[in-house]
Amino acid sequence: MLLLALHAFLTLFVVIDPVGVAPIFLALAGRRAEAERRSIARRAVVVAGGILLSFVVGGSWLLGQIGISLDAFRVAGGLLMFAIARDMVFVQLERETKEEEQEAHAKEDITVFPLAIPLIAGPGALASVMILAGEARGHAFGLAIVLAMTAAVLLLVYVALRMSVLLARLLGRTGVNVVTRVLGVLLAALAVEYAASGARGLWRAG
């Protein structure tokens, strides 16, 4: 149980990367009043949490409805996370397109887009919670543990958003890039593990 909790926490922490989200949040909301930034951060985390929760609870049902096995999803999720990890290592991570970025700056409310999606609850995070939920079904209170670790990481995201100004001053762009690169290497290893596990499962099933 402890190993599952640690695995879920580290996986989601590496994939969501709270430290990397903070400077993006600051770029989008840095000119707004402190009270407004606090409100945006809180609502964005709540919305992202609702999205991740729906994938934890209903992910397996969704896969079953469209005829995709969990092993196949592990391979696809591993490949997707490896692509994200590559961009993190080379500090080229773009969680939104240029068009989406321009739209976000033009909009008054940035809570749902781009903060909740795709900055916090992005493709890698959604794939991760679905895979973790599938792995947790063999453990007592497995889903509850995954949900608790998801909530813990989201709490860290909220803290990082609230402290975004301080983090930017303390770490600077270079410091944020260093943290992002380290997390990218860890995510790459995790992605390989996911893809290899899924491939073994598909081989045995075939």
C-alpha positions as CSV (number, residue, x, y, z in Angstrom):
1,M,0.0,0.0,0.0
2,L,2.8,2.4,0.9
3,L,4.6,1.5,-2.4
4,L,1.5,2.2,-4.4
5,A,1.0,5.6,-2.6
6,L,4.7,6.5,-3.3
7,H,4.5,5.4,-6.9
8,A,1.3,7.3,-7.5
9,F,2.6,10.5,-5.9
10,L,5.9,10.5,-7.6
11,T,4.4,9.7,-11.0
12,L,1.9,12.5,-10.8
13,F,4.4,15.0,-9.4
14,V,6.8,14.3,-12.2
15,V,4.1,14.5,-14.9
16,I,2.2,17.6,-13.7
17,D,5.4,19.4,-12.6
18,P,4.1,22.0,-10.2
19,V,7.4,24.0,-10.4
20,G,7.1,24.2,-14.1
21,V,3.5,25.3,-14.1
22,A,4.2,28.2,-11.7
23,P,6.1,30.5,-14.2
24,I,3.5,29.9,-16.9
25,F,0.8,30.9,-14.5
26,L,2.8,34.0,-13.6
27,A,3.1,34.9,-17.2
28,L,-0.7,34.6,-17.7
29,A,-1.9,36.2,-14.5
30,G,1.1,38.1,-13.2
31,R,-0.5,41.5,-13.9
32,R,-3.7,40.7,-12.0
33,A,-4.3,41.6,-8.4
34,E,-3.2,39.2,-5.7
35,A,-6.7,38.4,-4.7
36,E,-7.7,37.6,-8.3
37,R,-4.6,35.4,-8.8
38,R,-5.5,33.5,-5.6
39,S,-9.0,33.0,-6.9
40,I,-7.9,31.9,-10.3
41,A,-5.4,29.4,-8.8
42,R,-8.0,27.9,-6.5
43,R,-10.6,27.5,-9.2
44,A,-8.1,26.1,-11.7
45,V,-6.9,23.4,-9.3
46,V,-10.5,22.5,-8.4
47,V,-11.5,22.1,-12.1
48,A,-8.3,20.1,-12.9
49,G,-9.1,17.9,-9.9
50,G,-12.6,17.2,-11.1
51,I,-11.2,16.2,-14.5
52,L,-8.6,13.9,-13.1
53,L,-11.2,12.4,-10.7
54,S,-13.4,11.6,-13.6
55,F,-10.6,9.8,-15.4
56,V,-9.6,7.9,-12.2
57,V,-13.2,6.7,-11.6
58,G,-14.4,6.3,-15.2
59,G,-11.2,5.7,-17.1
60,S,-11.5,1.9,-17.2
61,W,-15.2,2.0,-18.2
62,L,-14.3,4.4,-21.1
63,L,-11.5,2.1,-22.3
64,G,-13.9,-0.8,-22.2
65,Q,-16.5,1.0,-24.2
66,I,-14.1,1.8,-27.0
67,G,-12.4,-1.6,-26.9
68,I,-9.0,-0.6,-25.7
69,S,-7.1,-2.8,-23.2
70,L,-5.2,-1.3,-20.3
71,D,-1.9,-2.8,-21.7
72,A,-2.5,-1.0,-25.0
73,F,-3.2,2.2,-23.1
74,R,0.0,1.7,-21.1
75,V,2.0,1.6,-24.3
76,A,0.3,4.6,-25.7
77,G,0.6,6.5,-22.4
78,G,4.3,5.6,-22.2
79,L,5.0,6.9,-25.7
80,L,3.1,10.1,-25.0
81,M,4.9,10.7,-21.7
82,F,8.2,10.0,-23.3
83,A,7.5,12.7,-25.9
84,I,6.7,15.1,-23.1
85,A,9.8,14.1,-21.2
86,R,12.0,14.7,-24.2
87,D,10.7,18.3,-24.4
88,M,11.2,18.7,-20.7
89,V,14.8,17.6,-20.9
90,F,15.5,20.1,-23.7
91,V,13.3,22.7,-22.0
92,Q,11.0,22.9,-25.1
93,L,7.8,22.0,-23.3
94,E,4.8,23.7,-24.8
95,R,1.6,22.6,-23.1
96,E,-0.5,24.7,-25.4
97,T,-0.2,25.7,-29.1
98,K,0.6,29.3,-30.1
99,E,-3.0,29.8,-31.1
100,E,-4.2,28.6,-27.7
101,E,-1.7,30.9,-26.0
102,Q,-2.9,33.9,-27.9
103,E,-6.5,33.0,-27.1
104,A,-5.7,32.6,-23.4
105,H,-4.1,36.1,-23.3
106,A,-7.1,37.5,-25.0
107,K,-9.6,35.9,-22.7
108,E,-10.6,37.4,-19.3
109,D,-11.0,34.0,-17.6
110,I,-8.0,31.7,-17.8
111,T,-9.2,29.3,-15.1
112,V,-10.4,26.4,-17.3
113,F,-8.3,27.1,-20.3
114,P,-5.3,27.0,-20.3
115,L,-4.7,26.5,-16.6
116,A,-6.9,23.5,-15.7
117,I,-6.5,22.1,-19.2
118,P,-3.9,21.5,-20.5
119,L,-1.4,23.0,-18.0
120,I,-2.4,20.9,-15.0
121,A,-4.7,18.2,-16.3
122,G,-2.8,17.6,-19.5
123,P,-2.6,14.5,-21.7
124,G,0.2,13.0,-19.6
125,A,-1.6,13.5,-16.3
126,L,-4.8,12.0,-17.7
127,A,-3.0,9.0,-19.1
128,S,-1.1,8.6,-15.8
129,V,-4.2,8.6,-13.5
130,M,-6.0,6.1,-15.8
131,I,-3.0,3.8,-15.7
132,L,-2.5,4.2,-11.9
133,A,-6.3,3.5,-11.4
134,G,-5.9,0.3,-13.4
135,E,-2.9,-0.8,-11.4
136,A,-4.6,0.1,-8.1
137,R,-7.6,-2.2,-8.6
138,G,-5.5,-5.2,-7.3
139,H,-4.8,-3.4,-4.0
140,A,-7.1,-2.9,-1.0
141,F,-8.2,0.8,-1.0
142,G,-6.2,1.2,-4.2
143,L,-8.4,3.7,-5.8
144,A,-8.7,5.7,-2.6
145,I,-4.9,5.8,-2.4
146,V,-4.6,7.1,-6.0
147,L,-7.2,9.7,-5.3
148,A,-5.4,10.8,-2.2
149,M,-2.1,11.1,-4.0
150,T,-3.7,13.0,-6.8
151,A,-5.2,15.4,-4.2
152,A,-1.8,15.8,-2.6
153,V,-0.1,16.7,-5.9
154,L,-2.9,19.1,-6.7
155,L,-2.4,20.8,-3.4
156,L,1.3,21.2,-4.2
157,V,0.3,22.7,-7.6
158,Y,-1.9,25.2,-5.7
159,V,0.9,26.1,-3.3
160,A,3.2,26.6,-6.3
161,L,0.7,28.8,-8.1
162,R,0.2,30.9,-4.9
163,M,4.0,31.2,-4.5
164,S,4.7,31.7,-8.2
165,V,6.1,35.2,-7.7
166,L,8.5,34.0,-5.0
167,L,9.5,30.9,-7.0
168,A,10.3,33.1,-10.0
169,R,12.5,35.3,-7.8
170,L,14.3,32.4,-6.0
171,L,14.9,30.0,-8.8
172,G,14.9,32.3,-11.9
173,R,14.5,30.9,-15.4
174,T,17.7,28.8,-15.0
175,G,16.5,27.2,-11.8
176,V,13.1,26.4,-13.2
177,N,14.8,24.8,-16.3
178,V,17.1,22.7,-14.1
179,V,14.2,21.3,-12.1
180,T,12.2,20.7,-15.3
181,R,15.2,18.8,-16.8
182,V,15.6,16.6,-13.8
183,L,11.9,15.8,-13.7
184,G,12.0,15.1,-17.5
185,V,14.7,12.5,-17.1
186,L,12.6,10.8,-14.4
187,L,9.5,11.0,-16.5
188,A,11.4,9.4,-19.5
189,A,12.4,6.4,-17.3
190,L,8.8,6.1,-16.1
191,A,7.5,6.3,-19.6
192,V,9.8,3.4,-20.7
193,E,8.6,1.3,-17.8
194,Y,5.0,1.9,-18.7
195,A,5.5,1.1,-22.4
196,A,7.5,-2.0,-21.6
197,S,4.9,-3.2,-19.1
198,G,2.2,-2.7,-21.6
199,A,4.1,-4.5,-24.3
200,R,4.7,-7.5,-22.1
201,G,1.0,-7.7,-21.3
202,L,0.1,-7.5,-25.0
203,W,2.6,-10.2,-25.8
204,R,1.2,-12.5,-23.2
205,A,-2.4,-11.8,-24.3
206,G,-1.4,-12.5,-28.0
